Amino acid sequence: MRNIFIGAAAIAALAGSAALFAATDANSVQHSVAVRYAGLNANSTEGASALYARLRSAAKAACGTAPGRGLAAVSDFNACRSDALSEAVARVGSRTLTALHRSSVSPLELARFDSAAKVR
């Protein structure tokens, strides 16, 4: 059975987005959500679309509910969702799913995805 775990770091109130990548275990919490896709063909348009919807939903669940109005908290929340989704797409390794993701995100998210995908 194929499945993927979406991990997301919920960062405590930290100053600046650079701290997101420098977070230590003392100030971050890891959440994982299993996404099953054994019955889907991630290389078909329909299968990739269905899997992408599941991955987006799992990224939302892993990162929790939207924070209040604080700019730093909202920024960290959006980065959490974006990073979790990008990491999951990269783990699946489907060209069709990757193309769908690349066409669905902002230029900033795309740059973050490209850097995450190169790390693997």
ABEGO torsion letter per residue (X at the ends): XBBBBBBBBBBBBBBEAAAAAABBAAABBBBBBBBBAAABBAABAAAAAAAAAAAAAAAAAAAEBBBBABAAAAAAAAAAAAAAAAAAAAAAGBAAAAAAAAAABBAAAAAAAAAAAAAX
